[in-house]
Amino acid sequence: LQQTSRPETSMATHQCARFNNDPKLCHERAVKRICKYLLGTMNKGLIFKPDLSKGLECYVDADFAGGWSSGDQTNPASVLSRTGFV
């Protein structure tokens, strides 16, 4: 959420997540402050409007250990990579 639709909260969210295993009172206050900010700015953020004529496009940045050529384009679990179906 914080990277795709609310990038302005990235740093604060990351700093709170670093102390997830041993949170202190200051971390609780920081999370509450982030939540207050998000509640106050619900109408802000990035809005994605998909182009329904294109359908779903997915791009991967991996070659899946060289097994990309064994994919089947009729299989819904297959993803189109730059080198073929995965």
N, CA, C and O of each residue as an XYZ file, in Angstrom:
344
protein
N       0.825     -1.197      0.000
C       0.000      0.000      0.000
C       0.866      1.258      0.000
O       0.637      2.179     -0.784
N       1.859      1.289      0.881
C       2.611      2.522      1.025
C       3.486      2.822     -0.182
O       3.793      3.990     -0.423
N       3.897      1.833     -0.942
C       4.755      2.120     -2.092
C       3.960      2.401     -3.349
O       4.415      3.161     -4.204
N       2.781      1.806     -3.487
C       2.055      1.960     -4.734
C       1.043      3.088     -4.723
O       0.868      3.764     -5.737
N       0.369      3.310     -3.596
C      -0.663      4.333     -3.610
C      -0.375      5.516     -2.690
O      -0.949      6.588     -2.881
N       0.498      5.350     -1.697
C       0.829      6.445     -0.788
C       2.333      6.535     -0.586
O       2.820      6.248      0.507
N       3.080      6.928     -1.613
C       4.541      6.951     -1.494
C       5.059      7.955     -0.469
O       6.193      7.820     -0.010
N       4.264      8.955     -0.096
C       4.732      9.942      0.867
C       4.865      9.363      2.276
O       5.514      9.969      3.129
N       4.265      8.208      2.530
C       4.370      7.577      3.853
C       5.469      6.518      3.892
O       5.626      5.827      4.899
N       6.205      6.388      2.840
C       7.211      5.332      2.717
C       8.243      5.344      3.838
O       8.490      4.316      4.469
N       8.834      6.478      4.081
C       9.905      6.555      5.075
C       9.386      6.270      6.476
O       9.999      5.502      7.218
N       8.276      6.871      6.845
C       7.722      6.672      8.184
C       7.281      5.224      8.394
O       7.504      4.657      9.464
N       6.667      4.633      7.398
C       6.230      3.242      7.497
C       7.427      2.312      7.620
O       7.404      1.362      8.403
N       8.459      2.583      6.856
C       9.663      1.752      6.908
C      10.328      1.837      8.275
O      10.755      0.821      8.824
N      10.414      3.035      8.821
C      11.054      3.199     10.120
C      10.281      2.473     11.223
O      10.885      1.902     12.131
N       8.955      2.494     11.148
C       8.150      1.769     12.143
C       8.293      0.265     11.956
O       8.346     -0.473     12.940
N       8.354     -0.196     10.734
C       8.452     -1.634     10.462
C       9.785     -2.200     10.938
O       9.872     -3.387     11.253
N      10.806     -1.386     10.994
C      12.116     -1.859     11.456
C      12.066     -2.340     12.903
O      12.841     -3.211     13.297
N      11.164     -1.780     13.685
C      11.082     -2.107     15.111
C       9.867     -2.977     15.416
O       9.347     -2.954     16.531
N       9.422     -3.732     14.440
C       8.244     -4.575     14.586
C       8.443     -5.669     15.639
O       7.490     -6.039     16.325
N       9.637     -6.181     15.774
C       9.868     -7.277     16.720
C      10.026     -6.795     18.160
O       9.840     -7.586     19.084
N      10.361     -5.528     18.379
C      10.522     -4.992     19.739
C      10.043     -3.535     19.774
O      10.851     -2.622     19.942
N       8.728     -3.317     19.616
C       8.230     -1.939     19.563
C       8.246     -1.265     20.938
O       8.082     -1.918     21.968
N       8.442      0.016     20.927
C       8.419      0.850     22.135
C       7.221      1.795     22.038
O       6.506      1.809     21.036
N       7.019      2.565     23.073
C       5.907      3.507     23.104
C       6.028      4.543     21.987
O       5.021      4.955     21.410
N       7.248      4.961     21.683
C       7.432      5.952     20.619
C       7.027      5.396     19.253
O       6.574      6.145     18.387
N       7.188      4.089     19.059
C       6.782      3.478     17.789
C       5.256      3.416     17.698
O       4.682      3.618     16.628
N       4.613      3.138     18.823
C       3.146      3.139     18.835
C       2.618      4.527     18.500
O       1.666      4.671     17.732
N       3.237      5.538     19.077
C       2.823      6.913     18.773
C       3.034      7.240     17.301
O       2.208      7.911     16.683
N       4.135      6.768     16.746
C       4.414      7.025     15.328
C       3.379      6.348     14.430
O       2.919      6.942     13.455
N       3.011      5.107     14.757
C       1.998      4.401     13.962
C       0.655      5.115     14.062
O      -0.055      5.246     13.066
N       0.307      5.575     15.255
C      -0.947      6.324     15.426
C      -0.914      7.612     14.610
O      -1.919      8.012     14.024
N       0.239      8.249     14.578
C       0.364      9.488     13.799
C       0.212      9.210     12.302
O      -0.435      9.975     11.587
N       0.806      8.119     11.838
C       0.650      7.730     10.429
C      -0.818      7.468     10.121
O      -1.332      7.908      9.093
N      -1.492      6.748     11.018
C      -2.919      6.441     10.811
C      -3.764      7.710     10.790
O      -4.678      7.831      9.974
N      -3.467      8.662     11.682
C      -4.196      9.937     11.684
C      -3.986     10.668     10.361
O      -4.921     11.229      9.790
N      -2.752     10.650      9.890
C      -2.452     11.303      8.608
C      -3.237     10.657      7.479
O      -3.819     11.345      6.640
N      -3.249      9.313      7.463
C      -3.968      8.609      6.398
C      -5.467      8.862      6.469
O      -6.120      9.024      5.437
N      -6.015      8.898      7.675
C      -7.448      9.187      7.822
C      -7.778     10.604      7.369
O      -8.840     10.845      6.795
N      -6.873     11.536      7.627
C      -7.103     12.924      7.236
C      -6.894     13.205      5.761
O      -7.335     14.236      5.252
N      -6.230     12.304      5.079
C      -5.942     12.522      3.654
C      -6.452     11.353      2.811
O      -5.774     10.900      1.888
N      -7.635     10.877      3.132
C      -8.185      9.710      2.410
C      -8.441     10.005      0.933
O      -8.441      9.089      0.111
N      -8.657     11.265      0.594
C      -8.931     11.606     -0.805
C      -7.660     11.890     -1.597
O      -7.732     12.278     -2.763
N      -6.510     11.702     -0.981
C      -5.223     11.917     -1.655
C      -4.621     10.574     -2.056
O      -5.132      9.522     -1.673
N      -3.547     10.610     -2.819
C      -2.842      9.393     -3.209
C      -2.859      9.184     -4.710
O      -3.414      9.994     -5.453
N      -2.258      8.111     -5.147
C      -2.221      7.779     -6.568
C      -3.463      6.971     -6.920
O      -3.833      6.037     -6.208
N      -4.084      7.332     -7.996
C      -5.283      6.626     -8.448
C      -4.955      5.953     -9.775
O      -4.544      6.600    -10.737
N      -5.144      4.657     -9.799
C      -4.873      3.891    -11.007
C      -6.182      3.641    -11.734
O      -7.129      3.114    -11.152
N      -6.237      4.015    -12.994
C      -7.420      3.776    -13.815
C      -7.030      2.800    -14.912
O      -6.346      3.179    -15.863
N      -7.455      1.547    -14.793
C      -7.040      0.541    -15.777
C      -7.721      0.751    -17.124
O      -8.845      1.246    -17.207
N      -7.020      0.366    -18.156
C      -7.569      0.374    -19.505
C      -8.163     -1.009    -19.749
O      -7.430     -1.968    -19.994
N      -9.485     -1.114    -19.683
C     -10.147     -2.413    -19.783
C      -9.999     -3.058    -21.155
O     -10.186     -4.267    -21.292
N      -9.665     -2.262    -22.176
C      -9.513     -2.841    -23.510
C      -8.227     -3.665    -23.623
O      -8.127     -4.530    -24.492
N      -7.252     -3.409    -22.764
C      -5.996     -4.141    -22.824
C      -6.020     -5.428    -22.016
O      -5.215     -6.323    -22.273
N      -6.911     -5.545    -21.056
C      -6.934     -6.733    -20.216
C      -5.845     -6.636    -19.168
O      -5.372     -5.544    -18.853
N      -5.453     -7.761    -18.636
C      -4.438     -7.801    -17.595
C      -3.074     -8.065    -18.213
O      -2.874     -9.074    -18.889
N      -2.138     -7.151    -17.978
C      -0.779     -7.332    -18.450
C       0.123     -7.480    -17.233
O       0.042     -6.688    -16.294
N       0.970     -8.480    -17.249
C       1.862     -8.738    -16.134
C       3.266     -8.914    -16.682
O       3.478     -9.681    -17.622
N       4.221     -8.210    -16.101
C       5.601     -8.316    -16.531
C       6.438     -8.829    -15.370
O       6.330     -8.334    -14.248
N       7.255     -9.803    -15.641
C       8.106    -10.365    -14.602
C       9.562    -10.032    -14.903
O       9.951     -9.860    -16.059
N      10.348     -9.945    -13.852
C      11.760     -9.637    -14.009
C      12.577    -10.842    -13.542
O      13.397    -10.744    -12.629
N      12.334    -11.961    -14.180
C      13.039    -13.189    -13.824
C      12.935    -14.156    -15.003
O      12.030    -14.042    -15.830
N      13.855    -15.091    -15.073
C      13.760    -16.106    -16.127
C      13.343    -17.457    -15.549
O      13.326    -18.455    -16.269
N      13.005    -17.501    -14.254
C      12.518    -18.704    -13.593
C      13.447    -19.889    -13.834
O      13.013    -20.962    -14.253
N      14.711    -19.679    -13.565
C      15.752    -20.709    -13.651
C      15.839    -21.329    -15.036
O      16.140    -22.514    -15.177
N      15.576    -20.530    -16.047
C      15.709    -21.007    -17.415
C      14.555    -21.857    -17.902
O      14.613    -22.377    -19.017
N      13.489    -22.020    -17.095
C      12.362    -22.861    -17.512
C      11.275    -22.094    -18.218
O      10.122    -22.526    -18.227
N      11.611    -20.970    -18.810
C      10.594    -20.128    -19.440
C      10.011    -20.734    -20.702
O       8.883    -20.408    -21.070
N      10.733    -21.592    -21.363
C      10.237    -22.133    -22.633
C       9.202    -23.234    -22.441
O       8.563    -23.650    -23.408
N       9.025    -23.713    -21.211
C       8.082    -24.810    -20.999
C       6.677    -24.320    -20.690
O       5.798    -25.136    -20.413
N       6.437    -23.020    -20.727
C       5.116    -22.478    -20.419
C       4.124    -22.699    -21.549
O       4.510    -22.931    -22.695
N       2.855    -22.624    -21.217
C       1.784    -22.827    -22.181
C       0.898    -21.590    -22.167
O       0.373    -21.223    -21.116
N       0.722    -20.940    -23.312
C      -0.042    -19.706    -23.341
C      -1.523    -19.909    -23.073
O      -2.220    -18.937    -22.781
N      -2.028    -21.122    -23.159
C      -3.440    -21.366    -22.855
C      -3.668    -21.631    -21.375
O      -4.811    -21.643    -20.918
N      -2.602    -21.842    -20.624
C      -2.707    -22.080    -19.194
C      -2.856    -20.735    -18.469
O      -1.996    -19.867    -18.620
N      -3.932    -20.543    -17.681
C      -4.109    -19.249    -17.012
C      -3.044    -18.961    -15.960
O      -2.882    -17.809    -15.559
N      -2.318    -19.976    -15.504
C      -1.257    -19.769    -14.520
C       0.034    -19.286    -15.178
O       0.958    -18.873    -14.478
N       0.115    -19.329    -16.507
C       1.310    -18.882    -17.216
C       1.318    -17.364    -17.346
O       0.268    -16.742    -17.503
N       2.494    -16.780    -17.282
C       2.667    -15.338    -17.393
C       3.585    -15.067    -18.577
O       4.581    -15.761    -18.779
N       3.236    -14.048    -19.355
C       4.060    -13.683    -20.504
C       5.280    -12.906    -20.042
O       5.158    -11.804    -19.506
N       6.431    -13.469    -20.248
C       7.687    -12.808    -19.922
C       8.265    -12.245    -21.214
O       7.737    -12.513    -22.293
N       9.338    -11.469    -21.120
C       9.939    -10.922    -22.336
C      10.565    -12.021    -23.179
O      10.817    -11.820    -24.367
N      10.820    -13.181    -22.582
C      11.427    -14.273    -23.325
C      10.429    -15.370    -23.686
O      10.814    -16.363    -24.305
N       9.182    -15.219    -23.324
C       8.170    -16.217    -23.633
C       7.220    -16.426    -22.459
O       7.270    -15.687    -21.476
N       6.370    -17.417    -22.560
C       5.423    -17.696    -21.471
C       6.113    -18.466    -20.360
O       6.887    -19.388    -20.621
N       5.835    -18.090    -19.127
C       6.439    -18.710    -17.966
C       5.396    -19.542    -17.245
O       5.696    -20.160    -16.224
